[in-house]
Amino acid sequence: MGENQNLLAEQRRTLILDEVRRRGGVRVNELTRKLGVSDMTVRRDLDALARQGVLEKVHGGAVPVVEASTHEPGFEAKSGMELSAKEDIARAAAELVPPGAAIALSGGTTTYALAHQLLDVPDLTVVTNSVRVADVFHAAQRTSGPRQGSATVVLTGGVRTPSDSLVGPVADQAIAALHFDLLFLGVHGISVEAGLSTPNLAEAETNRRLVQSARRVVVVADHTKWGTVGLSSFASLDQVDTLVTDAGLPAAARAEVSEHLRRLIVAGEPEEPEPKEPADG
């Protein structure tokens, strides 16, 4: 990390969290030198990150939080993490949605960011088990009034989780009767071994139904989700068509992902062209 006194608080905290995770812990005096800010500023950043539950403050610095596989942060806690990455991912994912498509958005803060990017795509049918995602579309219609091309939103019903997703038999039955062109799936964790996983057993089953009902599955996940494993796996990487992530995903992880997925999109970076078939003759 180079010194930069003009970093925004969000950028500083992302750099601090990456450093903590990479090194297994950092000291305050190290961060002040690398970020070019005061001790007080670093301590405020550590306090904010500790409140989000993503690191633990210790005497003179901070260490990563070791989470149980059943730990499920609430929507508000997750919404403060990796904000810039989620916005970049949402913009890149929105480009995959043609007018008139039938799409599904799972619960999560990245799909919530994506919903905002889809408000101007005409004639969408949006199936979602996320109260927050549905609210994005309903709030836009309340603000601008009924207009030609507004999205038709289908909220599944079900039991609400800490992340404001609706899960359980009611949600599962509603999803099983539907078919959509594209599923945009937020995840708690993603790895080669465990595939896509979540700490919530009921949410895992609902996500399985979403995957089964989709022609194409697009996972939207920032780089911090890589290597995280929740209690229950609900899909393998081979069931995913596309991963949309951010530039923080390491090269080794990109290589692993590319072996299992048809397409990897890194927001803000040009896609590598697919290899051409050799010409006959």
Secondary structure by P-SEA (a helix, b strand, c coil): ccccccccaaaaaaaaaaaaaaaccccaaaaaaaacccaaaaaaaaaaaaaaccccccccbbbbbbccccccccaaaaaacaaaaaaaaaaaaaaaccccccccccccaaaaaaaaaaccccccccccccaaaaaaaaaaaaacccccccccccccccccccccccccaaaaaaaaacccccccccccccccccccccccaaaaaaaaaaaaaccbbbbbbccccccccccccccccccccbbbbcccccaaaaaaaaacccccccccccccccccccccc
